[in-house]
Amino acid sequence: MTGQPREVLRVTDLQQYFPVRSRGVLPRVVGHVKAVDGISLSLDEGETLGLVGESGCGKTTAGRTILRLLRPTGGTIELDGQDITSLSTKTLVPIRRKAQIIFQDPYNALNPRHTVGKIIEAPFRIQGVEPPGGIRRTTQDLMERVGLNPEHYNRYPNEFSGGQRQRIGIARAIALKPKLIVCDEPVSALDVSIQAQILNLLRDLQDEFGVAYLFIAHDLAVVRQISHRVAVMYLGHIMESAPRQTIYSMPLHPYTHSLLSAIPIPDPERQRQRYRIPLEGDLPSPINPPSGCVFNTRCFQAQERCRVEVPQLVEAAPGHHVACHFPVLVPPAEVQLTHAARRVASAAEGVAKGA
């Protein structure tokens, strides 16, 4: 690709609230689960944005809302320059050619009653597209492109392994050459060796078609391999976003530091020299999130201001945004050492008091 990359996706202040109803004969709304609470992000063609965070932070809900599989509560979604926020289900049908999804579970994402050929052909038939050479030949070419045997066109999903099923899902997603694909933890259910194959396949397809990926995952090691930029999400909010190298070498948010400290290193000696920054307590309820900064109840350096004032996502450096009143300004290794020293001192104080 040459010139300035074209923007494929722009999301502004996206909200997704689910009503909580009381029990009884006449149930009423008594609250809302704030799964996604005002996130903003953008994606250019040929770019991968990794959306990371622990389970329950709203990553998958954000991805499905962006694709309009769920109707957003608030905010705007622009796909390839078109506002799709309020489009009807019927009007959205042609939009599906521009945006697709790869689901997390390759076993439940495919209809067991349909053959592989019928599954991959579905986008062509639903959209009324007749590719050159015919649908069957194009489908078999797609199968070969993602590493499947075209002769298995008439086989059923239960005859394939997990990695092969995910390749079927990928072939279906790229059939109409979309501009955006939401990858909802596409390798989390696969063995490590198969994960590498799928990631390599996704990179090759991106180079070939210029597709943009919103790559949702909780494994920061996987995200580091494939993403150009990374956004860290917590309890429905984006806490930090930056280019990949910046996030892993000089993060600013305490939550990002905690996540990075949990990544295992395949070197026993280096792993023994690292210190984990554990997150104290459980993830707060999205029905009743904490006041101020939503992370203040688990933050290792929270102060009074954090409990009363919501931090805004501001640009701390070119391309590096963070929502924190007191960002961490030292490298991850130094933060881990400092945190470990505090834990040792605290444990020693407890022993002294017990004595």
C-alpha positions as CSV (number, residue, x, y, z in Angstrom):
1,M,0.0,0.0,0.0
2,T,1.2,3.5,-0.8
3,G,0.3,6.9,0.5
4,Q,-1.7,7.7,3.7
5,P,-3.7,4.7,5.0
6,R,-7.5,5.1,4.8
7,E,-9.5,5.1,8.0
8,V,-11.7,2.0,8.1
9,L,-13.3,2.4,11.6
10,R,-14.0,5.2,14.0
11,V,-15.8,4.6,17.2
12,T,-16.7,7.6,19.4
13,D,-18.0,7.4,23.0
14,L,-19.5,4.0,22.5
15,Q,-21.8,2.7,25.2
16,Q,-23.5,-0.6,25.7
17,Y,-25.7,-0.9,28.7
18,F,-27.9,-4.0,29.5
19,P,-30.9,-3.5,31.7
20,V,-31.2,-5.4,35.0
21,R,-34.9,-6.2,35.8
22,S,-36.5,-7.0,39.1
23,R,-38.2,-10.3,39.7
24,G,-42.0,-10.6,40.0
25,V,-45.2,-10.4,38.0
26,L,-44.4,-6.9,36.8
27,P,-40.6,-6.7,36.5
28,R,-39.1,-3.2,36.2
29,V,-35.6,-1.9,35.4
30,V,-33.6,-1.5,38.6
31,G,-30.2,-0.8,37.1
32,H,-27.9,-1.3,34.1
33,V,-24.8,-3.4,33.5
34,K,-22.4,-0.9,32.0
35,A,-20.5,-3.4,29.8
36,V,-19.0,-0.7,27.6
37,D,-19.0,2.8,29.0
38,G,-17.8,5.4,26.6
39,I,-14.9,4.0,24.6
40,S,-13.4,5.7,21.5
41,L,-11.0,4.1,19.0
42,S,-10.0,4.1,15.3
43,L,-8.5,1.7,12.8
44,D,-6.8,2.3,9.4
45,E,-6.7,-0.2,6.6
46,G,-4.0,-2.8,7.0
47,E,-3.7,-2.1,10.7
48,T,-4.3,-4.3,13.8
49,L,-5.5,-2.9,17.1
50,G,-5.2,-5.2,20.0
51,L,-7.9,-4.8,22.6
52,V,-6.8,-6.4,25.8
53,G,-8.0,-6.8,29.4
54,E,-9.0,-9.4,31.9
55,S,-12.2,-11.4,31.6
56,G,-15.3,-9.4,32.2
57,C,-13.9,-6.0,31.1
58,G,-16.2,-5.7,28.1
59,K,-13.9,-6.5,25.2
60,T,-16.2,-9.0,23.4
61,T,-19.3,-6.8,24.0
62,A,-17.4,-3.9,22.4
63,G,-16.5,-6.0,19.4
64,R,-20.0,-7.2,18.8
65,T,-21.5,-3.8,19.3
66,I,-19.0,-2.3,16.7
67,L,-20.3,-4.9,14.2
68,R,-23.9,-4.0,15.2
69,L,-24.6,-7.5,16.3
70,L,-25.8,-5.5,19.4
71,R,-27.6,-2.1,19.2
72,P,-25.5,0.4,21.0
73,T,-26.9,2.4,23.9
74,G,-25.0,5.5,22.9
75,G,-22.1,6.9,20.9
76,T,-21.4,6.5,17.1
77,I,-19.8,3.9,14.9
78,E,-18.5,4.9,11.5
79,L,-17.4,2.1,9.1
80,D,-15.6,3.1,6.0
81,G,-16.9,6.6,6.4
82,Q,-20.5,5.6,6.9
83,D,-22.4,6.0,10.1
84,I,-23.9,2.6,10.9
85,T,-25.0,3.4,14.5
86,S,-28.7,3.5,13.9
87,L,-29.1,1.5,10.7
88,S,-32.0,-1.1,10.7
89,T,-31.3,-4.8,10.5
90,K,-32.3,-4.8,6.8
91,T,-30.1,-1.9,5.9
92,L,-27.2,-3.5,7.6
93,V,-27.2,-6.5,5.3
94,P,-25.0,-5.0,2.5
95,I,-22.8,-3.5,5.3
96,R,-21.8,-7.0,6.3
97,R,-19.7,-7.2,3.2
98,K,-17.4,-4.7,4.7
99,A,-17.1,-6.1,8.2
100,Q,-16.9,-9.7,9.5
101,I,-16.1,-11.6,12.7
102,I,-13.9,-14.6,13.6
103,F,-15.4,-16.2,16.8
104,Q,-13.5,-17.5,19.8
105,D,-14.9,-21.0,19.8
106,P,-14.3,-22.8,16.5
107,Y,-16.5,-25.7,17.7
108,N,-19.7,-23.7,18.2
109,A,-19.1,-21.2,15.4
110,L,-19.9,-23.7,12.7
111,N,-23.2,-25.3,11.9
112,P,-22.7,-29.1,12.3
113,R,-25.5,-29.8,9.8
114,H,-23.7,-28.0,7.0
115,T,-20.7,-29.1,5.0
116,V,-17.6,-26.9,4.9
117,G,-18.3,-25.9,1.4
118,K,-21.8,-24.7,2.3
119,I,-20.5,-22.8,5.3
120,I,-17.9,-20.9,3.4
121,E,-20.3,-20.3,0.5
122,A,-22.9,-18.7,2.7
123,P,-21.6,-15.0,2.4
124,F,-21.7,-15.2,-1.4
125,R,-25.3,-16.6,-1.4
126,I,-26.6,-14.3,1.3
127,Q,-25.2,-11.2,-0.4
128,G,-26.1,-12.4,-3.9
129,V,-22.5,-12.3,-5.1
130,E,-21.4,-14.4,-8.1
131,P,-17.6,-14.4,-8.2
132,P,-15.7,-15.1,-11.4
133,G,-15.3,-18.8,-11.9
134,G,-18.4,-19.6,-9.8
135,I,-19.0,-19.9,-6.1
136,R,-17.8,-23.5,-5.7
137,R,-14.4,-22.9,-7.4
138,T,-13.9,-19.7,-5.4
139,T,-14.8,-21.5,-2.2
140,Q,-12.2,-24.2,-2.9
141,D,-9.6,-21.5,-3.7
142,L,-10.4,-20.0,-0.3
143,M,-10.0,-23.3,1.4
144,E,-6.6,-23.8,-0.2
145,R,-5.6,-20.2,0.7
146,V,-6.2,-20.8,4.4
147,G,-4.4,-24.2,4.4
148,L,-7.3,-26.6,4.0
149,N,-7.6,-29.4,1.4
150,P,-10.1,-28.3,-1.3
151,E,-11.1,-31.9,-1.7
152,H,-12.7,-31.7,1.7
153,Y,-15.4,-29.4,0.4
154,N,-18.2,-31.9,1.2
155,R,-17.0,-32.8,4.7
156,Y,-18.7,-31.7,7.9
157,P,-17.1,-29.7,10.8
158,N,-16.9,-32.6,13.2
159,E,-14.4,-34.2,10.8
160,F,-11.8,-31.4,11.4
161,S,-9.5,-30.5,14.3
162,G,-9.9,-27.3,16.3
163,G,-7.2,-25.5,14.2
164,Q,-8.8,-26.6,11.0
165,R,-12.2,-25.4,12.1
166,Q,-10.8,-22.0,12.9
167,R,-9.3,-21.9,9.4
168,I,-12.8,-22.6,8.1
169,G,-14.1,-19.6,10.1
170,I,-11.3,-17.5,8.7
171,A,-12.1,-18.5,5.1
172,R,-15.8,-17.6,5.7
173,A,-14.8,-14.2,7.2
174,I,-12.5,-13.2,4.2
175,A,-14.8,-14.6,1.5
176,L,-16.1,-11.2,0.5
177,K,-12.8,-9.4,1.2
178,P,-14.1,-7.2,4.0
179,K,-12.3,-4.0,5.1
180,L,-12.6,-4.9,8.9
181,I,-12.5,-8.2,10.7
182,V,-13.2,-8.4,14.5
183,C,-11.1,-11.3,15.8
184,D,-12.7,-12.3,19.1
185,E,-9.9,-14.3,20.9
186,P,-9.5,-16.4,17.7
187,V,-6.6,-18.5,19.1
188,S,-7.4,-18.8,22.8
189,A,-9.0,-22.3,22.4
190,L,-6.1,-23.7,20.3
191,D,-2.8,-25.3,21.2
192,V,0.3,-23.1,21.2
193,S,1.7,-24.5,18.0
194,I,-1.6,-24.1,16.2
195,Q,-1.9,-20.5,17.6
196,A,1.3,-19.6,15.8
197,Q,0.0,-21.0,12.5
198,I,-3.3,-19.1,12.8
199,L,-1.5,-15.8,13.7
200,N,0.8,-16.2,10.7
201,L,-2.2,-16.9,8.5
202,L,-3.9,-13.7,9.7
203,R,-0.8,-11.7,9.0
204,D,-0.5,-13.1,5.5
205,L,-4.1,-12.3,4.7
206,Q,-3.7,-8.8,6.1
207,D,-0.7,-8.2,3.8
208,E,-2.6,-9.6,0.8
209,F,-6.0,-7.9,1.3
210,G,-5.2,-4.9,3.4
211,V,-7.8,-5.8,5.9
212,A,-7.9,-4.1,9.3
213,Y,-8.2,-6.3,12.5
214,L,-9.7,-5.5,15.8
215,F,-7.9,-8.3,17.7
216,I,-9.6,-9.0,21.0
217,A,-7.6,-11.1,23.5
218,H,-6.5,-11.4,27.2
219,D,-3.1,-12.9,26.3
220,L,-0.7,-10.0,26.0
221,A,2.0,-12.2,24.6
222,V,-0.2,-13.1,21.6
223,V,-1.3,-9.5,21.1
224,R,2.3,-8.4,21.0
225,Q,3.0,-10.7,18.0
226,I,0.2,-9.4,15.8
227,S,-0.8,-5.9,16.8
228,H,0.4,-2.5,15.6
229,R,-1.3,-0.6,18.4
230,V,-2.7,-1.8,21.7
231,A,-5.7,-0.6,23.8
232,V,-6.0,-1.7,27.4
233,M,-9.6,-2.0,28.6
234,Y,-10.9,-2.3,32.2
235,L,-14.6,-2.4,33.4
236,G,-15.9,-0.9,30.1
237,H,-13.3,1.9,29.8
238,I,-10.1,2.2,27.8
239,M,-7.4,3.0,30.3
240,E,-4.4,3.3,27.9
241,S,-3.7,3.0,24.2
242,A,-0.4,3.3,22.4
243,P,1.8,1.8,19.7
244,R,2.8,-1.8,20.5
245,Q,6.4,-1.1,21.4
246,T,5.5,1.7,23.7
247,I,2.9,-0.3,25.6
248,Y,5.4,-3.1,26.3
249,S,8.4,-1.0,27.0
250,M,7.1,2.1,28.8
251,P,3.4,1.8,29.8
252,L,1.9,4.6,32.0
253,H,-1.2,3.1,33.6
254,P,-0.8,1.0,36.8
255,Y,-3.3,-1.6,35.3
256,T,-1.1,-2.1,32.3
257,H,1.9,-2.7,34.5
258,S,-0.1,-5.3,36.4
259,L,-1.0,-7.1,33.2
260,L,2.5,-7.0,31.8
261,S,4.0,-8.4,35.0
262,A,1.8,-11.5,34.6
263,I,3.2,-12.4,31.1
264,P,5.5,-15.5,31.6
265,I,8.9,-15.4,30.0
266,P,10.2,-18.7,28.4
267,D,13.6,-18.3,30.2
268,P,13.7,-19.8,33.7
269,E,16.5,-17.5,34.8
270,R,14.8,-14.3,33.7
271,Q,11.5,-15.5,35.0
272,R,12.9,-16.0,38.5
273,Q,14.2,-12.4,38.4
274,R,10.7,-10.9,37.6
275,Y,8.1,-9.9,40.2
276,R,4.4,-10.0,39.7
277,I,2.2,-7.1,40.6
278,P,-1.0,-8.9,41.7
279,L,-4.4,-7.2,41.4
280,E,-6.0,-7.1,44.9
281,G,-9.6,-8.0,45.2
282,D,-12.1,-9.0,42.5
283,L,-13.3,-7.1,39.5
284,P,-16.0,-4.6,40.6
285,S,-19.5,-5.1,39.4
286,P,-20.3,-3.2,36.2
287,I,-23.8,-2.6,37.6
288,N,-22.3,-0.4,40.3
289,P,-18.8,0.6,39.3
290,P,-16.6,2.5,41.7
291,S,-16.8,6.3,41.8
292,G,-13.9,8.3,40.3
293,C,-11.4,6.1,38.5
294,V,-13.0,2.7,38.0
295,F,-9.6,1.1,38.8
296,N,-9.0,2.9,42.1
297,T,-10.1,-0.1,44.3
298,R,-7.3,-2.3,42.9
299,C,-4.6,0.3,42.0
300,F,-1.3,0.0,43.9
301,Q,-0.9,3.8,43.9
302,A,-4.4,5.1,44.2
303,Q,-4.9,8.4,46.0
304,E,-7.9,10.4,47.3
305,R,-8.3,12.2,44.0
306,C,-8.7,8.9,42.2
307,R,-11.8,8.1,44.3
308,V,-13.7,11.3,43.5
309,E,-12.5,12.4,40.0
310,V,-12.9,10.5,36.8
311,P,-9.6,10.7,34.8
312,Q,-9.9,11.6,31.1
313,L,-8.1,9.8,28.3
314,V,-5.4,12.3,27.4
315,E,-2.4,12.2,25.1
316,A,0.7,11.9,27.2
317,A,2.9,11.6,24.2
318,P,2.3,11.4,20.4
319,G,0.0,8.4,19.9
320,H,0.1,7.5,23.6
321,H,-3.1,8.1,25.5
322,V,-3.7,7.3,29.2
323,A,-6.6,7.8,31.7
324,C,-4.8,8.2,35.0
325,H,-4.2,11.0,37.5
326,F,-0.9,9.6,38.5
327,P,0.7,7.8,35.6
328,V,3.7,5.6,36.2
329,L,6.9,7.2,34.8
330,V,9.4,4.4,35.2
331,P,10.0,1.2,33.3
332,P,8.1,-2.0,34.2
333,A,11.1,-3.8,35.7
334,E,11.6,-0.9,38.2
335,V,7.9,-0.8,39.1
336,Q,8.0,-4.6,39.8
337,L,11.1,-4.3,42.0
338,T,9.5,-1.4,44.0
339,H,6.3,-3.3,44.4
340,A,8.1,-6.5,45.5
341,A,10.1,-4.4,48.1
342,R,6.9,-3.0,49.5
343,R,5.4,-6.5,49.8
344,V,8.5,-7.8,51.6
345,A,8.5,-4.8,54.0
346,S,4.8,-5.2,54.7
347,A,5.2,-8.9,55.4
348,A,8.2,-8.1,57.8
349,E,6.0,-5.5,59.6
350,G,3.3,-8.1,60.0
351,V,5.7,-10.7,61.5
352,A,7.1,-8.0,63.8
353,K,3.6,-7.1,65.1
354,G,2.8,-10.8,65.5
355,A,5.9,-11.3,67.6
